[in-house]
Amino acid sequence: MATSDAAAPSARAFVGVGSNIRPEENVLGALALLERNPGIRIVGVSTFYRTPALPAPGASEASVEAAPDYLNGVVELRTVLDAGTLAVALEETEAALGRVRTAERYASRTMDLDLLLFLSPAPLRTSGVSHGETAPPPHPEIRTRAFVAVPLLELAPDLLLPPDGTPLKNIADAFPGAGGQAEVTLTKRIRERFLTE
């Protein structure tokens, strides 16, 4: 982290990472690019799962079966960036890996980085006026996708989701599993590369 940011309070952010085009290469590439940002530090890596691509509405069975599987996981960051600046950094990382956003929501992609949750440090108060940024709401897929909720729970087992304080454990436990096959060897390699003592 840059020296100028050393004294700044850091936020805790969780980012969903997914790819189904050269996924092993692109997941490692995305995390390497994020790590180079002086305002971002990777502090946690969930298990990554190989999950089937989600079917587009009305898609034929053959086209669904032909779509390559995704690698999906969650990383935890400490960052001195605000939520908006972090979101831009995630989009720039996607673009650097060849992601081209189109109207097709279910298209294959080199990289998908979703800001799942941004927990700001306690705001400073002067004369009763808060100077902290309002954090964005949690990503809606935390409540609807096993491959988001289960890896997130691994990193934040006691998390209560704002704004209503729903325990993340309750959400994750409602799914029958993680939605895919755990990639143990790849996860170990990612952790060895990006997590430092």
C-alpha positions as CSV (number, residue, x, y, z in Angstrom):
1,M,0.0,0.0,0.0
2,A,1.3,3.5,-0.8
3,T,3.0,5.3,2.0
4,S,0.7,8.3,1.7
5,D,-2.2,6.0,2.5
6,A,-0.6,4.3,5.5
7,A,-2.5,6.4,8.1
8,A,-5.8,6.4,6.2
9,P,-8.6,4.2,7.6
10,S,-9.2,1.3,5.3
11,A,-12.6,-0.1,4.3
12,R,-13.4,-3.8,4.1
13,A,-14.7,-4.8,0.6
14,F,-15.8,-8.2,-0.8
15,V,-15.5,-8.7,-4.5
16,G,-17.1,-11.6,-6.5
17,V,-14.7,-12.9,-9.2
18,G,-15.9,-14.9,-12.1
19,S,-14.7,-16.0,-15.6
20,N,-15.5,-18.6,-18.2
21,I,-13.0,-17.7,-20.9
22,R,-9.6,-19.0,-20.0
23,P,-10.7,-18.8,-16.4
24,E,-7.6,-20.0,-14.6
25,E,-5.5,-17.5,-16.5
26,N,-7.9,-14.6,-16.1
27,V,-8.6,-15.1,-12.4
28,L,-4.9,-14.9,-11.6
29,G,-4.5,-12.0,-14.0
30,A,-7.3,-10.0,-12.4
31,L,-6.0,-10.4,-8.9
32,A,-2.5,-9.5,-10.1
33,L,-3.9,-6.3,-11.6
34,L,-5.8,-5.4,-8.4
35,E,-2.8,-6.1,-6.3
36,R,-0.8,-3.5,-8.2
37,N,-3.2,-0.8,-7.2
38,P,-1.6,1.1,-4.3
39,G,-4.9,1.6,-2.6
40,I,-5.9,-2.1,-2.6
41,R,-4.7,-5.0,-0.6
42,I,-6.0,-8.6,-1.0
43,V,-6.5,-10.1,2.5
44,G,-8.8,-13.1,1.9
45,V,-9.5,-15.6,-0.9
46,S,-12.4,-18.0,-0.7
47,T,-12.5,-21.4,-2.2
48,F,-13.1,-21.1,-6.0
49,Y,-15.8,-23.2,-7.5
50,R,-16.4,-24.5,-11.1
51,T,-20.0,-23.7,-11.8
52,P,-22.2,-24.2,-14.8
53,A,-23.0,-21.1,-16.9
54,L,-26.4,-19.7,-16.0
55,P,-28.9,-20.2,-18.9
56,A,-30.3,-17.2,-20.7
57,P,-34.1,-17.0,-20.7
58,G,-35.4,-19.1,-23.6
59,A,-32.0,-20.7,-24.3
60,S,-32.0,-24.1,-25.9
61,E,-30.6,-27.0,-23.9
62,A,-27.9,-27.5,-26.4
63,S,-26.6,-23.9,-26.1
64,V,-26.7,-24.1,-22.3
65,E,-24.6,-27.3,-22.4
66,A,-22.2,-25.8,-24.9
67,A,-21.4,-22.8,-22.6
68,P,-18.1,-23.2,-20.8
69,D,-18.2,-23.5,-17.0
70,Y,-17.3,-20.5,-14.8
71,L,-14.7,-20.3,-12.1
72,N,-16.4,-18.3,-9.3
73,G,-15.1,-17.1,-5.9
74,V,-14.9,-14.1,-3.6
75,V,-11.9,-12.1,-2.5
76,E,-11.7,-9.8,0.5
77,L,-9.9,-6.5,0.2
78,R,-8.7,-3.7,2.5
79,T,-8.8,-0.5,0.6
80,V,-8.4,3.3,1.2
81,L,-10.4,3.9,-2.0
82,D,-14.0,5.0,-1.6
83,A,-16.7,2.7,-3.0
84,G,-17.1,4.6,-6.3
85,T,-13.4,4.7,-7.0
86,L,-13.1,1.0,-6.2
87,A,-15.9,0.2,-8.6
88,V,-14.1,2.1,-11.3
89,A,-10.9,0.1,-10.6
90,L,-12.8,-3.1,-10.9
91,E,-14.2,-2.1,-14.3
92,E,-10.8,-1.0,-15.5
93,T,-9.4,-4.4,-14.5
94,E,-12.2,-6.2,-16.4
95,A,-11.4,-4.0,-19.5
96,A,-7.7,-4.8,-19.2
97,L,-8.5,-8.5,-19.5
98,G,-10.6,-8.0,-22.6
99,R,-14.1,-7.7,-21.0
100,V,-16.4,-5.9,-23.4
101,R,-19.8,-5.1,-21.8
102,T,-22.8,-5.8,-24.0
103,A,-26.5,-5.9,-23.5
104,E,-26.3,-9.7,-23.4
105,R,-26.3,-10.4,-19.6
106,Y,-25.6,-14.1,-20.1
107,A,-22.7,-13.8,-22.5
108,S,-19.4,-15.6,-21.8
109,R,-16.8,-13.3,-20.3
110,T,-13.1,-13.1,-19.6
111,M,-13.7,-11.5,-16.2
112,D,-16.5,-10.4,-14.0
113,L,-15.7,-8.4,-10.9
114,D,-18.7,-7.5,-8.8
115,L,-18.5,-5.3,-5.7
116,L,-20.6,-7.4,-3.4
117,L,-20.2,-5.5,-0.1
118,F,-18.4,-2.4,0.9
119,L,-18.0,-1.7,4.7
120,S,-16.7,1.8,5.2
121,P,-14.5,2.6,8.2
122,A,-16.3,4.5,10.9
123,P,-17.0,8.1,9.6
124,L,-15.3,11.0,11.2
125,R,-17.7,13.4,13.0
126,T,-17.2,17.1,13.6
127,S,-19.8,19.1,15.4
128,G,-22.3,16.3,14.9
129,V,-21.8,16.2,11.1
130,S,-20.7,12.9,9.5
131,H,-17.9,13.1,6.9
132,G,-18.0,9.4,5.9
133,E,-19.3,8.1,2.6
134,T,-22.6,6.3,2.4
135,A,-21.8,2.7,1.4
136,P,-23.6,1.2,-1.5
137,P,-26.2,-1.5,-0.7
138,P,-25.1,-5.2,-0.8
139,H,-25.1,-6.8,-4.2
140,P,-28.5,-8.5,-4.7
141,E,-26.9,-11.8,-5.9
142,I,-25.7,-12.4,-2.3
143,R,-29.2,-13.5,-1.6
144,T,-29.9,-15.4,-4.8
145,R,-26.8,-17.2,-5.9
146,A,-25.1,-20.0,-4.0
147,F,-21.8,-19.4,-5.8
148,V,-21.8,-15.8,-4.3
149,A,-23.2,-16.5,-0.8
150,V,-21.3,-19.6,0.1
151,P,-17.8,-18.2,-0.7
152,L,-18.6,-14.9,1.0
153,L,-19.7,-16.8,4.1
154,E,-16.3,-18.6,4.1
155,L,-14.6,-15.2,4.4
156,A,-17.1,-13.5,6.7
157,P,-18.9,-16.2,8.8
158,D,-20.4,-13.7,11.3
159,L,-21.6,-11.1,8.7
160,L,-24.9,-9.4,9.1
161,L,-26.1,-8.0,5.8
162,P,-27.2,-4.4,5.8
163,P,-29.7,-2.8,6.0
164,D,-31.8,-5.3,7.9
165,G,-29.1,-7.3,9.6
166,T,-29.9,-10.7,8.0
167,P,-27.2,-13.2,9.0
168,L,-25.3,-14.2,5.9
169,K,-25.2,-17.8,7.4
170,N,-29.0,-18.0,7.1
171,I,-28.8,-17.1,3.4
172,A,-26.0,-19.4,2.6
173,D,-27.5,-22.3,4.5
174,A,-30.7,-22.1,2.5
175,F,-28.8,-23.3,-0.6
176,P,-28.3,-27.0,-1.2
177,G,-24.6,-26.4,-1.8
178,A,-22.1,-24.0,-3.3
179,G,-23.5,-24.4,-6.8
180,G,-20.4,-26.1,-8.2
181,Q,-17.3,-28.2,-7.7
182,A,-14.6,-26.9,-5.4
183,E,-11.3,-26.2,-7.2
184,V,-9.0,-27.0,-4.3
185,T,-5.7,-27.0,-6.2
186,L,-6.4,-23.7,-7.9
187,T,-7.6,-22.1,-4.7
188,K,-4.4,-23.1,-3.0
189,R,-2.3,-21.7,-5.8
190,I,-4.2,-18.4,-5.7
191,R,-3.8,-18.1,-1.9
192,E,-0.1,-18.9,-2.1
193,R,0.3,-16.2,-4.7
194,F,-1.7,-13.4,-3.2
195,L,-2.0,-13.9,0.6
196,T,1.0,-12.8,2.6
197,E,1.5,-13.1,6.4
